[in-house]
């Protein structure tokens, strides 16, 4: 069998990409008014070595955010702002999806309209988790997630429609597609987890009921923009933001894989949370998931060139996702291809409204005066 070169162009499902490397979504919190600007376009443009760019998590509504200064996709001004980004990325020959985000209970009253409680599947607080908001003295920083309010049954479907509306706005803004954020302990994954989702209506109880919100959000987005433009991020066995493991994890993701296979979506993006200090995906799970799901799989979390090439050539995944290394290495793909050393990131600069730690990272050639 011929070895796949991950740096060469490939048609992967409905995606025609210049390579098999994706830039994973990463919150950067650079938009005080929630509207992308020219500097955001420059940031993404600098990283167009990636065949596919997935943007930072983007709020689908006024209640969706748990981090100050993140962009949204629910107003005309936000749509116009994102056009700057998509045009800049397309000009460099990369594809770009946006990640549609609702944080659910991982929010704070200072992130919410009129200081109201965040909404979630239940009123169970993530009292050991943090949002990025304002403390009681109005100082910005990490604050304990507030006690949420359980969504009423009829309200759940309104959130489904918010995802679909944001998907429609994304296409209007020039994106090639959207990725629903079903990972890392945010709203969609809160519905999946029986320790957080104690509902007794059609959205709680059985695996099918706990998966209903995710599948309804996918279906509404498909109806809005087409299946080949809709992906989703999942974190099987993840534990971020106080999501305990439960007995039916494997069955839940087998059910989701099979349901998402039927829908012929653009891809499933799996993240291994070991890279974030949480649980690792168990040995053999990715191979089992591949057997359940016949579409495109992206894997992110602790990836390097060797691991990417091995898993892609084994047929376990199709695209390798890289997150944090892209922040401090705008030329990451070139560095991987040439086995050049990587620049270490400065985590204290990941969030914030300054351009320091955002636009000022040098390429390997700039660092070594090779330009």
C-alpha positions in Angstrom: 0.0 0.0 0.0 1.3 3.4 -0.9 2.2 5.6 2.1 0.1 8.7 2.3 2.1 12.0 2.4 0.2 14.2 4.9 1.8 17.3 3.4 0.3 16.8 -0.1 -3.1 18.0 -1.3 -5.9 15.5 -0.8 -9.7 15.3 -1.4 -11.0 14.1 1.9 -14.8 13.5 1.8 -16.2 16.8 0.5 -13.1 18.7 1.4 -10.4 19.5 -1.1 -7.4 20.4 1.1 -3.8 21.4 0.4 -2.7 18.9 3.1 -4.0 16.7 5.9 -3.3 19.1 8.7 -6.0 21.1 10.5 -5.6 24.0 12.9 -7.8 23.1 15.9 -10.1 25.7 17.5 -8.5 27.8 20.3 -10.1 30.6 22.3 -8.0 33.8 22.0 -10.5 36.4 23.4 -9.4 39.3 21.3 -12.8 40.9 20.5 -14.2 43.3 23.1 -17.4 43.8 21.1 -17.6 40.3 19.7 -17.0 41.5 16.1 -13.9 40.1 14.3 -11.5 42.7 13.0 -8.7 43.0 10.4 -6.1 41.8 13.0 -8.1 38.6 13.4 -7.9 38.1 9.7 -4.2 38.6 9.9 -3.9 36.0 12.7 -5.7 33.3 10.7 -3.9 34.3 7.5 -0.5 33.8 9.2 -1.6 30.2 9.9 -2.8 29.2 6.4 -0.1 26.5 6.2 -2.9 24.3 7.5 -5.2 22.8 4.8 -8.2 23.3 7.2 -8.5 26.0 9.8 -11.2 25.7 12.5 -11.7 29.0 14.2 -11.9 29.7 17.9 -15.2 28.9 19.6 -17.8 31.4 18.4 -20.9 32.2 20.4 -24.3 31.3 18.8 -26.3 33.7 21.0 -26.2 36.2 23.8 -26.4 33.4 26.4 -23.8 31.1 24.8 -20.6 32.6 26.2 -18.5 31.8 29.2 -15.4 33.8 28.2 -15.2 37.6 27.8 -14.3 39.1 24.4 -15.0 36.1 22.2 -16.5 36.6 18.8 -20.1 35.7 17.9 -22.2 34.8 14.8 -25.6 36.0 15.7 -25.6 39.7 14.5 -25.1 41.2 11.0 -22.1 43.1 12.2 -20.4 39.8 13.3 -21.1 38.3 9.9 -19.5 41.2 8.2 -16.5 41.0 10.6 -16.0 37.3 9.8 -15.9 38.0 6.1 -12.5 39.7 6.6 -11.2 36.4 8.1 -12.7 34.0 5.5 -11.5 36.2 2.6 -8.0 36.3 4.0 -7.8 32.6 4.6 -9.2 31.7 1.1 -6.7 34.0 -0.5 -4.0 31.8 0.9 -5.7 28.6 -0.4 -6.9 27.1 2.9 -10.4 26.0 3.9 -12.0 27.4 7.0 -14.8 26.2 9.3 -16.0 28.0 12.4 -16.7 26.3 15.7 -20.2 27.0 17.0 -20.1 27.2 20.8 -22.6 27.2 23.6 -20.9 26.8 27.0 -24.0 25.9 29.0 -23.2 25.9 32.7 -19.5 26.8 32.3 -20.4 30.5 32.5 -20.7 33.3 35.0 -23.4 35.8 35.6 -21.1 38.5 34.3 -21.0 36.7 30.9 -24.8 36.7 30.7 -27.4 39.3 29.6 -28.6 41.3 32.6 -26.5 39.2 34.9 -28.9 36.2 34.7 -28.0 32.6 35.5 -26.4 30.6 32.7 -28.6 27.9 31.1 -27.8 24.2 31.2 -29.5 20.7 31.1 -29.9 20.9 34.9 -29.3 23.3 37.8 -26.2 21.3 38.9 -23.3 23.8 39.3 -19.8 23.2 38.1 -18.4 24.7 41.3 -14.8 23.7 40.7 -14.7 25.1 37.1 -14.0 28.6 35.9 -15.4 31.0 33.4 -13.5 34.1 32.2 -15.5 37.0 33.5 -15.6 39.9 36.0 -15.4 39.3 39.8 -17.4 41.2 42.4 -14.9 44.1 42.1 -15.3 44.3 38.3 -11.8 42.9 37.8 -11.4 40.6 34.8 -10.1 37.1 35.2 -11.0 33.5 36.1 -14.3 33.3 38.1 -16.1 30.3 39.5 -18.9 29.1 37.2 -22.3 30.3 38.5 -25.2 28.1 39.4 -27.1 27.5 36.2 -30.8 27.4 35.5 -32.2 24.2 33.8 -33.6 24.9 30.3 -37.3 24.2 30.0 -38.2 21.6 27.3 -39.4 24.2 24.8 -36.3 26.3 25.4 -34.0 23.4 24.4 -35.2 23.5 20.9 -34.6 27.3 20.8 -31.0 26.6 21.4 -31.1 24.0 18.6 -32.4 26.8 16.3 -29.6 29.1 17.5 -27.1 26.6 16.3 -28.8 26.5 12.9 -29.1 30.3 12.6 -25.4 30.6 13.4 -24.6 28.0 10.8 -26.6 30.0 8.2 -24.7 33.2 9.2 -21.4 31.3 8.9 -22.1 30.5 5.3 -23.1 34.1 4.6 -19.8 35.1 6.2 -17.9 33.0 3.7 -17.0 29.9 5.8 -16.7 26.5 4.1 -18.6 25.0 7.0 -19.2 24.8 10.7 -18.1 22.6 13.6 -20.5 22.2 16.5 -18.7 22.2 19.8 -19.8 18.9 21.4 -16.7 18.6 23.5 -14.8 19.7 26.6 -17.7 19.8 29.0 -19.8 22.4 27.3 -23.5 22.4 26.6 -23.8 19.6 24.1 -21.6 17.3 26.2 -23.5 18.3 29.4 -26.6 16.8 27.8 -24.8 13.5 27.0 -23.6 13.0 30.6 -26.1 11.4 33.0 -24.4 12.9 36.0 -25.1 16.4 34.8 -28.2 15.7 32.8 -30.8 14.5 35.3 -33.8 15.5 33.1 -37.0 13.5 33.0 -38.3 14.9 29.7 -37.4 13.7 26.1 -33.8 15.1 26.5 -32.9 13.0 29.6 -32.7 9.3 30.7 -31.7 6.9 27.9 -28.7 7.2 25.6 -31.1 8.1 22.8 -32.7 10.9 24.9 -29.4 12.3 26.1 -28.1 12.3 22.5 -31.3 14.0 21.2 -30.1 17.6 21.7 -26.8 16.9 19.8 -28.6 15.2 16.9 -31.3 17.9 16.7 -28.6 20.6 16.6 -26.8 18.6 13.8 -30.1 18.0 11.9 -31.1 21.7 12.1 -27.7 22.8 10.9 -27.8 20.3 8.0 -31.2 21.6 7.0 -29.8 25.2 7.1 -26.5 24.6 5.2 -26.2 21.0 4.0 -24.6 17.9 5.6 -21.2 18.3 3.8 -20.7 21.7 5.6 -21.5 20.4 9.1 -18.9 18.8 11.4 -18.8 18.2 15.2 -16.1 18.0 17.9 -16.4 15.3 20.5 -14.3 14.3 23.5 -15.1 10.6 24.4 -13.8 9.7 27.8 -13.1 13.4 28.5 -13.5 14.8 32.0 -13.0 18.5 31.6 -15.3 20.8 33.5 -16.5 18.2 36.0 -18.0 15.6 33.7 -17.6 12.3 35.5 -17.2 9.0 33.6 -20.3 6.9 33.3 -21.0 3.3 32.5 -22.4 3.9 29.1 -19.6 6.0 27.5 -18.7 3.4 24.9 -22.4 2.7 24.0 -23.1 6.4 23.8 -20.3 7.1 21.3 -21.1 4.0 19.3 -24.7 5.2 19.0 -23.6 8.7 18.0 -21.1 7.4 15.5 -23.7 5.3 13.8 -26.3 8.1 13.8 -23.8 10.6 12.5 -22.7 8.1 9.8 -26.2 8.1 8.5 -26.2 11.8 8.2 -23.1 12.0 6.0 -21.7 15.0 7.8 -18.3 16.6 6.9 -16.3 15.1 9.7 -16.1 14.2 13.4 -13.3 15.9 15.2 -12.1 13.9 18.2 -10.0 15.5 20.9 -7.8 13.5 23.3 -8.0 15.4 26.5 -4.8 13.9 27.9 -3.1 16.9 26.4 -5.2 19.1 28.6 -4.4 17.2 31.8 -7.6 15.1 31.7 -8.3 11.5 30.8 -6.7 9.9 27.8 -8.7 8.1 25.2 -8.3 4.4 26.1 -6.2 2.1 23.9 -8.1 0.7 21.0 -11.0 3.2 21.2 -10.1 5.1 18.0 -10.0 1.8 16.1 -13.4 0.8 17.4 -14.8 4.3 16.6 -13.4 4.0 13.1 -15.4 0.7 12.7 -18.6 2.4 13.8 -18.1 5.6 11.8 -17.5 5.6 8.0 -16.9 9.3 7.6 -13.9 11.6 8.0 -12.1 11.6 11.4 -9.9 14.4 12.6 -7.9 13.8 15.8 -6.3 16.5 17.9 -4.6 16.5 21.3 -0.9 15.8 21.8 -0.2 15.2 18.1 3.2 15.3 16.4 4.4 14.4 12.9 5.2 10.8 13.8 1.8 10.1 15.5 -0.1 11.9 12.7 1.6 9.9 9.9 1.2 6.6 11.7 -2.6 7.0 12.4 -3.4 8.4 8.9 -1.4 5.7 7.2 -3.1 3.0 9.3 -6.5 4.5 8.2 -7.6 5.2 11.8 -7.9 9.0 11.1 -7.9 11.1 8.0 -6.7 14.5 9.2 -4.3 15.5 12.0 -5.4 18.4 14.2 -2.9 20.7 16.0 -3.9 23.3 18.6 -1.5 25.1 20.9 1.6 24.6 18.7 -0.1 26.8 16.0 -0.3 29.7 18.4 3.5 30.2 18.8 4.4 28.6 15.4 2.4 30.3 12.6 4.4 28.3 10.1 3.8 25.0 12.0 3.2 22.9 8.9 6.5 24.0 7.4 8.3 23.3 10.6 6.7 19.8 10.8 7.6 19.0 7.2 11.2 20.1 7.7 11.6 18.8 11.2 12.5 22.3 12.4 12.2 22.9 16.2 9.0 24.4 17.6 8.8 27.7 19.6 7.2 27.2 23.0 4.0 29.1 23.6 3.4 31.6 26.5 0.2 30.5 28.1 -0.2 33.8 30.0 -0.7 35.5 26.6 -3.4 33.1 25.3 -6.2 35.4 26.4 -6.3 39.1 26.4 -6.9 42.1 24.2 -3.3 42.8 23.4 -1.6 41.9 20.1 1.4 40.6 22.2 1.3 36.8 21.9 -1.2 37.1 19.0 0.3 38.5 15.9 4.0 38.8 16.9 5.1 35.1 16.7 7.9 34.7 14.2 8.3 31.9 11.6 11.4 29.7 11.7 12.8 31.6 8.7 12.2 35.0 10.3 13.9 33.7 13.6 16.9 32.5 11.7 17.0 35.4 9.1 16.4 33.0 6.2 14.0 35.4 4.5 
